[in-house]
């Protein structure tokens, strides 16, 4: 289950209007026509978020120029809507990158999670392809409105942190979370201490966990019905351990941790490496690891996932470790097709 911000995360402030996206390639950051600062503009502290489509060149090679451009525009639209909903201000689009600001640390972190969640939802619905990933860098600090631009070190820091992130990852700085509420700090995990390119001081970098594999799923207000069938299931087997997934048991976690449903003890397996989940009539495997997960459908071609997901069907094997021969087999059982109504 993907982590979502608390229901009241964006309630303290009224939604702020976002300025229009600009298709400029200028390397400064305009506030758009809605902002007309005076010469007395003062420095203010904001959460600065860069959201960048990772490996957009692959989209061009995979889909061609026109389709790739349309996908970039669609992704920017998804993120812009999420930013506005989360009380962020969209400052500018620069090619395949979006710049947003948020008025508080808390809103900045929940806003980044909301953007990543919106893109993940768009992938799951087919609005965006599964190979499209977004990386994000977030920093809270002082910025200076200068004429029609934002100026200051905070923009550079956020941009450099974004460049460090992997696809579908949110990285932020210690300055962002040092005075944040406890529920915000709880979703941030220390990664390392580093010196950003072009700077002398070291900064703590944190990963914002927007994946929550053990989160309790909310009970739907209405019973889930998939075409009148409740016999859709997928069986996962690891050694002598067999787990059956379906509507009554919708998720299985796989990893090195003993808290996982299926534990694989290998050095290159992440604590929570992957999960398999049931989604409205089908099953997907979601990779959450650093080294990736390989899906080997019986009679098909191996597919290597890294921070990505894949719909499962038929039978096959999941491999989460290159050093171990432990195989996790899956078998997906779909309901029989509906019988055609008898003719009158």
TIFI-381696 format. One line per 3 residues: number of its first residue (from 0); their letters; for each residue x, y, z of C-alpha. Coordinates in Angstrom, 1 decimal, padded with zeros to 4 digits, m for minus. Layout:
// residues N
NUM = A = X,Y,Z | ...
This chain:
// residues 344
0 = XXX = 000.0,000.0,000.0 | 001.4,003.4,m000.9 | 001.6,005.9,001.9
3 = XXX = m000.8,008.8,001.6 | m000.7,012.1,003.6 | m003.0,012.3,006.6
6 = XXX = m006.5,013.5,005.6 | m006.0,016.8,007.4 | m002.4,017.3,006.1
9 = XXX = m003.4,020.2,003.8 | m006.1,021.8,006.0 | m004.3,024.5,007.9
12 = XXX = m004.2,026.9,004.9 | m006.6,027.7,002.1 | m005.5,026.5,m001.3
15 = XXX = m003.0,028.9,m002.9 | m003.4,029.6,m006.6 | m000.5,028.3,m008.7
18 = XXX = 001.1,030.3,m011.4 | 001.0,029.0,m015.0 | 003.5,026.5,m016.3
21 = XXX = 006.0,028.0,m018.5 | 007.6,026.1,m021.3 | 010.9,027.9,m020.9
24 = XXX = 014.4,026.5,m020.9 | 015.8,029.4,m018.9 | 017.8,028.3,m015.8
27 = XXX = 016.3,030.8,m013.5 | 012.9,030.4,m011.9 | 010.1,032.7,m012.6
30 = XXX = 007.1,033.3,m010.4 | 004.8,033.9,m013.4 | 002.4,036.7,m014.2
33 = XXX = 000.6,036.4,m010.9 | 003.7,037.7,m008.9 | 004.8,041.3,m009.1
36 = XXX = 007.4,041.9,m006.4 | 008.6,045.3,m005.4 | 012.2,046.3,m004.9
39 = XXX = 011.6,045.8,m001.1 | 010.9,042.1,m001.4 | 012.2,040.3,001.6
42 = XXX = 013.8,036.9,002.0 | 011.3,034.2,003.1 | 011.6,030.6,004.0
45 = XXX = 009.8,028.1,001.7 | 009.9,024.4,000.9 | 011.5,024.1,m002.6
48 = XXX = 010.6,021.0,m004.5 | 012.1,019.9,m007.8 | 010.3,017.0,m009.5
51 = XXX = 012.1,015.6,m012.5 | 011.1,012.8,m014.9 | 013.9,010.3,m014.7
54 = XXX = 015.5,009.1,m017.9 | 013.1,010.9,m020.2 | 015.4,010.1,m023.1
57 = XXX = 014.2,006.5,m022.7 | 010.7,007.7,m023.3 | 011.8,009.1,m026.7
60 = XXX = 013.5,005.9,m027.7 | 010.6,003.8,m026.5 | 007.6,005.8,m027.8
63 = XXX = 009.0,008.3,m030.3 | 009.2,012.1,m030.1 | 005.5,012.9,m030.4
66 = XXX = 004.2,010.4,m027.9 | 007.1,011.0,m025.5 | 006.3,014.7,m025.5
69 = XXX = 002.6,014.0,m024.8 | 003.5,011.8,m021.9 | 005.8,014.5,m020.4
72 = XXX = 003.0,017.0,m020.7 | 000.5,014.6,m019.2 | 002.8,013.8,m016.3
75 = XXX = 003.4,017.5,m015.6 | m000.4,018.0,m015.6 | m000.8,015.2,m013.0
78 = XXX = 001.9,016.7,m010.8 | 000.6,020.3,m011.1 | m002.9,019.2,m010.0
81 = XXX = m001.5,017.4,m007.0 | 000.7,020.4,m006.1 | m002.2,022.8,m006.2
84 = XXX = m004.4,020.5,m004.2 | m001.6,020.3,m001.6 | m001.3,024.1,m001.3
87 = XXX = 001.9,024.2,m003.3 | 002.7,026.9,m005.8 | 003.9,025.7,m009.2
90 = XXX = 006.7,028.1,m010.2 | 007.9,026.8,m013.5 | 008.2,023.9,m015.8
93 = XXX = 011.6,023.5,m017.4 | 011.5,020.8,m020.0 | 010.7,017.6,m018.1
96 = XXX = 011.2,019.2,m014.6 | 008.7,020.9,m012.3 | 009.5,023.5,m009.6
99 = XXX = 007.1,024.0,m006.8 | 007.2,025.8,m003.4 | 005.3,025.1,m000.2
102 = XXX = 004.9,027.5,002.8 | 005.8,025.1,005.5 | 008.0,022.1,006.1
105 = XXX = 005.0,019.9,006.8 | 003.2,020.8,003.7 | 006.3,020.4,001.6
108 = XXX = 006.9,016.8,002.7 | 003.2,015.8,002.4 | 003.1,017.6,m000.9
111 = XXX = 006.0,015.7,m002.3 | 004.4,012.4,m001.2 | 001.1,013.5,m002.8
114 = XXX = 002.9,014.2,m006.1 | 004.6,010.8,m006.2 | 001.3,009.1,m005.2
117 = XXX = m000.5,011.0,m008.0 | 002.0,009.8,m010.6 | 001.9,006.2,m009.2
120 = XXX = m002.0,006.3,m009.5 | m001.7,007.5,m013.0 | 000.6,004.6,m013.9
123 = XXX = m001.7,002.1,m012.2 | m004.7,003.4,m014.2 | m002.9,003.3,m017.5
126 = XXX = m002.9,007.1,m017.9 | 000.9,007.0,m017.8 | 003.2,004.0,m018.7
129 = XXX = 004.8,001.9,m016.0 | 008.3,002.9,m017.2 | 007.7,006.6,m016.4
132 = XXX = 009.3,007.4,m013.1 | 009.7,010.7,m011.3 | 012.5,011.7,m008.9
135 = XXX = 012.2,014.5,m006.4 | 014.5,016.7,m004.3 | 013.1,018.8,m001.5
138 = XXX = 014.8,021.5,000.7 | 013.4,024.0,003.1 | 015.2,027.3,003.4
141 = XXX = 015.4,030.9,002.6 | 014.6,032.2,m000.9 | 014.7,035.8,m002.3
144 = XXX = 012.0,037.0,m004.8 | 014.1,039.0,m007.3 | 012.1,040.8,m010.0
147 = XXX = 010.2,037.9,m011.6 | 012.4,035.1,m010.3 | 013.3,033.2,m007.2
150 = XXX = 016.9,033.5,m006.1 | 019.0,031.8,m003.5 | 021.0,028.8,m002.3
153 = XXX = 017.9,026.8,m001.4 | 017.0,026.4,m005.1 | 020.5,025.0,m005.9
156 = XXX = 020.3,022.6,m002.9 | 016.9,021.3,m003.9 | 018.1,020.8,m007.5
159 = XXX = 021.3,019.0,m006.5 | 019.3,016.7,m004.1 | 016.9,015.9,m006.9
162 = XXX = 019.8,014.9,m009.1 | 020.9,012.4,m006.4 | 017.5,010.6,m006.3
165 = XXX = 016.5,007.5,m008.1 | 013.3,007.0,m010.1 | 010.2,007.2,m007.8
168 = XXX = 012.3,008.4,m004.9 | 012.0,011.5,m002.8 | 015.1,012.9,m001.1
171 = XXX = 015.2,015.8,001.3 | 017.7,017.6,003.6 | 018.1,017.7,007.3
174 = XXX = 017.1,021.3,007.3 | 013.7,020.3,006.0 | 012.8,017.9,008.8
177 = XXX = 014.8,019.3,011.8 | 011.8,021.3,013.1 | 009.0,019.3,011.4
180 = XXX = 006.2,017.6,013.3 | 006.8,014.1,014.6 | 004.6,012.4,012.0
183 = XXX = 006.6,014.1,009.2 | 010.0,013.0,010.7 | 008.6,009.5,011.1
186 = XXX = 008.4,009.0,007.3 | 012.0,010.3,006.7 | 015.0,007.9,006.9
189 = XXX = 018.6,009.1,007.1 | 020.6,008.1,004.0 | 024.0,009.8,004.3
192 = XXX = 025.9,012.9,005.0 | 027.4,014.5,001.9 | 028.9,017.6,000.4
195 = XXX = 026.9,018.8,m002.6 | 028.7,019.7,m005.7 | 029.9,023.3,m005.6
198 = XXX = 029.5,023.6,m001.8 | 031.8,023.4,001.1 | 029.5,022.4,003.9
201 = XXX = 028.1,018.9,004.5 | 024.4,018.2,004.6 | 022.3,015.3,005.9
204 = XXX = 020.2,013.7,003.2 | 017.0,011.7,004.0 | 014.8,009.4,002.0
207 = XXX = 011.1,010.2,002.3 | 009.2,006.9,002.6 | 006.1,007.1,000.5
210 = XXX = 005.8,003.3,000.4 | 004.3,001.8,003.5 | 004.2,m002.0,003.0
213 = XXX = 002.8,m002.8,006.4 | 000.1,m000.1,006.5 | m003.4,m001.2,007.3
216 = XXX = m005.7,m001.0,004.3 | m008.9,000.9,004.9 | m012.0,m001.1,004.6
219 = XXX = m014.0,000.0,001.6 | m017.5,001.4,002.3 | m019.0,m001.1,m000.1
222 = XXX = m017.9,m004.8,m000.6 | m015.5,m005.1,m003.5 | m017.1,m007.0,m006.4
225 = XXX = m015.2,m008.0,m009.5 | m017.6,m009.0,m012.1 | m019.6,m011.0,m009.6
228 = XXX = m016.6,m013.3,m008.8 | m014.8,m013.8,m005.6 | m012.6,m016.7,m006.7
231 = XXX = m009.7,m014.6,m008.2 | m006.6,m015.7,m006.4 | m002.8,m015.9,m006.7
234 = XXX = m000.7,m018.4,m004.9 | 002.9,m017.6,m003.9 | 005.2,m020.4,m002.7
237 = XXX = 008.7,m020.1,m001.2 | 010.0,m023.5,m000.1 | 007.3,m025.1,002.0
240 = XXX = 005.5,m021.7,002.7 | 002.4,m021.1,000.6 | 000.4,m017.9,000.6
243 = XXX = m002.9,m017.3,m001.2 | m003.8,m013.8,m002.2 | m007.2,m012.5,m003.1
246 = XXX = m010.0,m010.2,m001.9 | m009.8,m011.5,001.7 | m005.9,m011.4,001.8
249 = XXX = m004.9,m008.7,m000.7 | m001.1,m008.2,000.0 | 002.1,m010.2,000.7
252 = XXX = 005.4,m008.6,001.6 | 008.7,m010.2,000.6 | 012.1,m009.3,002.1
255 = XXX = 014.9,m009.9,004.6 | 012.9,m008.6,007.5 | 011.2,m011.2,009.8
258 = XXX = 008.1,m008.9,009.6 | 007.7,m009.8,005.9 | 005.1,m012.5,005.0
261 = XXX = 007.9,m014.3,003.0 | 011.4,m013.9,004.4 | 014.4,m014.4,002.1
264 = XXX = 017.8,m014.3,004.0 | 020.3,m013.0,001.6 | 022.7,m010.0,001.8
267 = XXX = 021.5,m008.4,m001.4 | 017.8,m008.6,m000.4 | 016.3,m005.4,001.0
270 = XXX = 014.5,m005.3,004.4 | 011.3,m005.0,002.5 | 012.2,m006.0,m001.0
273 = XXX = 008.9,m006.3,m002.9 | 005.2,m006.9,m002.4 | 002.5,m008.6,m004.4
276 = XXX = m000.9,m007.1,m004.1 | m004.5,m007.6,m005.4 | m006.0,m004.6,m007.2
279 = XXX = m009.6,m004.7,m008.4 | m009.4,m007.9,m010.4 | m005.7,m008.4,m011.0
282 = XXX = m002.4,m008.8,m009.3 | 000.8,m006.8,m009.4 | 004.3,m007.2,m008.1
285 = XXX = 005.9,m004.0,m006.9 | 009.7,m003.7,m006.4 | 010.8,m001.5,m003.4
288 = XXX = 014.4,m002.5,m003.4 | 017.8,m001.2,m004.4 | 018.9,m004.2,m006.5
291 = XXX = 015.5,m005.0,m008.2 | 013.3,m008.0,m008.7 | 013.2,m010.3,m011.7
294 = XXX = 010.0,m011.7,m013.0 | 010.3,m014.9,m015.1 | 006.9,m015.8,m016.6
297 = XXX = 006.7,m019.5,m017.7 | 007.3,m019.6,m021.4 | 008.1,m015.8,m021.5
300 = XXX = 011.0,m013.4,m021.3 | 012.6,m012.3,m018.0 | 011.6,m008.8,m016.9
303 = XXX = 013.8,m006.9,m014.4 | 012.0,m004.4,m012.2 | 013.7,m001.6,m010.2
306 = XXX = 011.4,000.6,m008.2 | 008.7,m000.3,m010.7 | 005.7,m002.7,m010.9
309 = XXX = 004.3,m005.3,m013.2 | 001.0,m007.0,m013.6 | 001.1,m010.8,m013.1
312 = XXX = m000.7,m013.5,m015.0 | m000.3,m017.2,m015.5 | 002.6,m018.9,m013.7
315 = XXX = 006.2,m018.0,m013.2 | 009.0,m017.2,m010.8 | 010.0,m014.1,m008.8
318 = XXX = 013.7,m013.7,m008.0 | 014.7,m011.2,m005.4 | 018.4,m012.3,m005.0
321 = XXX = 021.1,m012.9,m007.5 | 023.3,m014.8,m005.0 | 020.6,m017.2,m003.7
324 = XXX = 018.8,m020.0,m005.6 | 015.6,m019.5,m003.5 | 012.7,m019.3,m006.0
327 = XXX = 009.4,m017.8,m005.3 | 006.8,m019.3,m007.7 | 003.5,m017.7,m008.4
330 = XXX = 000.3,m019.1,m010.0 | m002.5,m016.7,m010.9 | m006.0,m018.2,m011.1
333 = XXX = m008.6,m016.0,m012.9 | m012.4,m016.8,m012.9 | m014.0,m018.5,m015.8
336 = XXX = m015.5,m016.2,m018.5 | m019.1,m015.1,m018.0 | m021.6,m017.4,m019.7
339 = XXX = m023.4,m015.7,m022.6 | m027.1,m015.2,m021.9 | m029.3,m017.7,m023.5
342 = XX = m031.1,m016.4,m026.6 | m034.8,m015.8,m026.4
